[in-house]
Amino acid sequence: MPVITYREAIKSAMAEEMERDDRVVVMGEDIGLYGGTHLVTDGLLDRFGPKRVMDTPIAEGGFTGAAIGMAMAGMRPIVEMMTWNFSFQAADQIIQNAAKIRYFSGGQASVPLVIRGPNGGGVQLSAQHTHSLEGFYGHFPGLKVVAPATPYDAHGMMIEAIRDPDPVLILEAGALYGTKGDVPEEEYTVPFGKSRIAREGTDITLIGYGRQVNLLLKTAEKLASNEGVDAEVIDLRSIRPFDTETIVDSVKKTNRAVVIEEQWRWFSVASEVAAHLQEHAFDYLDAPVERVSGAEVPAPYARNLEIAAFPGEDDIIDAVNRVLYRRS
Amino acid sequence: MTTSLPDRERLLDAYTRMVEIRTFEDAAGKNFADGLVPGFVHLYAGEEAVAVGICSHLTDDDFITSTHRGHGHCIAKGVDIHGMVAELMGKSTGVCHGKGGSMHIADVDKGMLGANGIVGAGLPLACGAALTAKIRGNGAVSVSFFGDGASNQGTFHEALNLAAIWKLPVIFVCENNGYAEATPASYAVSVGDIANRAAAYDIPGIIVDGLDFFSVYEAAGAAVDRARSGQGPTLIEAKTYRFYGHFQGDTITYRTDEEVSRYRDRDPITGLRTFLVDHDLATSGELDAIDKKVNEALARSWDDAKAAPWPAVEDALTNVYVSY
């Protein structure tokens, strides 16, 4: 099986679908001639031409709204948000138009639109260029929100998103663009609303998505070798639709859970996961569900401050020990 | 006007549409006051010549986006009036099955991409529909209706720039009725003529008399031809006036009765009627018959809507996604 980067996995998925379906077009800032600020679209302009790969002005609200209009008129646009941080400029179009037009038109219109781009922090871009917006966008009915953690999922979810009849937001882990993994050559999709057990274990369930999955896997190995704790790691993959069953089944087995996220804790994905567990697995829990989240501050700049503000291995191990009642 | 005077049939059709809009709006206002129509209702009465003058040049394959004051655009684009009445009442027989209401009437088959309750939110959608037409090379155009207030939103400027650089087949129609809710355009807009903002995007900006069907019709014809032939977008500013307030229930403290009656004296429907009679294109009797027919049809629509069932409660949860 070919081993390719997360970045290449996304690009090859877009190229395959553009080849298959001439309604699929890509638009965004510097995605054509320049190849994309993160090189995710590099080469697509040469291959598909300027009618299919469109550089836009810096006008997130304008071009995102135009993509919504295209989707309503029968196209399958993919919008690259240079980073999700800039999507606030387009949030009105995403929330007020893309998410709602199907509903308020009584089911007449549909918006088969994909918006994708890097999300999350960890590379010292500081306050305005560091957000994890899963909880924010996951809040709105009408949107689908996914966060792939591996090249395999990034490829399969990208294809799934392009074929999906509803607006799909792909919050890519920007820090993972260069990471490599197996991506089959044959066509496949990764369906939304189905989580993945990334590591099987019996003692505790660690739940995360995106960049945190790798951290959870690394921490799980450390817990196994240093602490004798056999942790199960679940990659949520999809924020909306949400797979309650997989996390509940895991907790029925382990009776304990820690949820990790980069975003702020208040009204967050981890808070939602904790609520689902207490609603659906209350009798199986031997300890309160712990949330390990980003500090309640805008993202700091200095390396040591940034590390302090985001969840790390020690934070996870501390939470695991608390949930296992091993230390105070 | 001399070069592009529409034929008699088209003029009578335009007259009928304008009367339909006026009759619809007068009844909507009354039924809102009587508690039959909930929510917010923004009436288009007074601006009929704009929607009809523009949409007379469009087919079902062309797209429009609309505003919170969208009933006139819908009727001009051919959306079923019967279903619109029911939609205003929130009935299951409404064009959106009671899920959208006054501010969200849409009819995709008619190219009506939706009224929009967010000021300026429709302009980018129109660019996208126009971009689709351009990619497909099918000659379709799109029209975005919006008000003087929207011309101060970022989306207006982003959309005009996009349409200009991509030479999109789109016509931006600014209905300048003088007030953004209660704030006068003379205060809130940096230019006396919003059409002048077109210069910033190097596209034509045309001012028309929005109370005169022919003034709108002629400019729209040129703009639509320009768009269909690949020459790009046009901004049309229609100087118009709303006979009612911003919404029903508006205390209208911001304009004088004298101002309102000055504009009502220039009623666009009366203007078209006088033209038709003076030019022997129709008799008063023929036009009276049209008025009567429209009135009776709309009265039936209201009666039917009153009798129609509410949406099934379980439908509150449908149509969020195509599949989930």
Contacts between the chains, C-beta under 8 A, distances in Angstrom:
chain1	res1	chain2	res2	distance
A	25	B	135	7.3
A	51	B	135	5.6
A	54	B	166	7.9
A	56	B	162	7.4
A	57	B	158	7.6
A	57	B	161	6.0
A	57	B	162	6.8
A	57	B	165	6.9
A	59	B	158	4.0
A	59	B	161	6.7
A	59	B	162	6.7
A	61	B	124	6.7
A	61	B	154	6.1
A	61	B	155	5.6
A	61	B	158	5.8
A	62	B	124	5.0
A	62	B	127	7.2
A	62	B	154	7.9
A	62	B	155	6.4
A	62	B	158	2.8
A	62	B	159	5.6
A	62	B	161	7.2
A	62	B	162	5.2
A	63	B	124	7.4
A	63	B	158	7.7
A	63	B	162	6.6
A	64	B	124	7.3
A	65	B	121	7.1
A	65	B	123	7.3
A	65	B	124	2.4
A	65	B	125	5.6
A	65	B	127	7.2
A	65	B	128	6.8
A	65	B	155	6.6
A	65	B	158	7.9
A	65	B	159	7.5
A	66	B	124	4.9
A	66	B	125	7.3
A	66	B	127	4.3
A	66	B	128	3.8
A	66	B	131	6.0
A	66	B	159	7.7
A	66	B	162	6.1
A	67	B	128	6.0
A	68	B	124	7.3
A	68	B	125	5.8
A	68	B	128	6.1
A	69	B	63	7.9
A	69	B	65	7.6
A	69	B	113	6.9
A	69	B	124	6.5
A	69	B	125	3.6
A	69	B	126	6.3
A	69	B	127	6.2
A	69	B	128	2.4
A	69	B	129	4.6
A	69	B	130	7.8
A	69	B	131	7.5
A	69	B	132	7.4
A	69	B	142	7.8
A	70	B	128	4.0
A	70	B	129	7.2
A	70	B	131	5.8
A	70	B	132	4.9
A	71	B	128	7.4
A	72	B	108	7.2
A	72	B	113	5.6
A	72	B	125	6.9
A	72	B	128	7.3
A	72	B	129	6.9
A	73	B	63	6.5
A	73	B	113	7.9
A	73	B	128	6.6
A	73	B	129	4.4
A	73	B	132	4.0
A	73	B	133	7.4
A	74	B	132	6.4
A	75	B	128	7.9
A	75	B	132	5.2
A	75	B	135	7.3
A	77	B	128	7.7
A	92	B	118	6.3
A	92	B	121	6.4
A	93	B	121	6.9
A	93	B	124	6.4
A	96	B	117	8.0
A	96	B	118	5.1
A	96	B	121	6.0
A	97	B	116	7.5
A	97	B	118	7.9
A	97	B	121	6.1
A	97	B	125	6.6
A	101	B	106	7.4
A	101	B	114	6.1
A	102	B	319	5.7
A	102	B	320	6.9
A	102	B	321	7.1
A	102	B	322	7.0
A	103	B	99	6.0
A	103	B	319	5.1
A	103	B	320	5.5
A	104	B	96	6.2
A	104	B	99	5.6
A	104	B	100	3.9
A	104	B	101	7.9
A	104	B	104	3.9
A	104	B	106	7.3
A	104	B	114	7.4
A	105	B	96	5.4
A	105	B	99	7.6
A	105	B	100	6.2
A	105	B	104	7.0
A	105	B	106	4.0
A	105	B	108	6.9
A	105	B	114	6.2
A	105	B	319	7.9
A	106	B	94	7.3
A	106	B	95	7.1
A	106	B	96	3.6
A	106	B	97	3.8
A	106	B	98	7.4
A	106	B	99	4.6
A	106	B	100	6.4
A	106	B	106	7.9
A	106	B	319	6.2
A	107	B	97	7.4
A	107	B	318	7.0
A	107	B	319	3.8
A	108	B	96	7.2
A	108	B	106	5.9
A	108	B	107	7.0
A	108	B	108	4.6
A	108	B	109	7.8
A	109	B	106	6.1
A	109	B	108	5.2
A	109	B	113	7.2
A	109	B	114	7.0
A	110	B	322	5.2
A	141	B	320	5.1
A	142	B	320	5.5
A	142	B	321	7.0
A	144	B	321	7.6
A	144	B	324	7.8
A	164	B	323	7.7
A	165	B	321	7.9
A	165	B	322	3.7
A	165	B	323	6.2
A	166	B	321	4.8
A	166	B	322	5.4
A	166	B	323	7.1
A	166	B	324	7.5
A	193	B	324	7.9
A	241	B	324	5.8
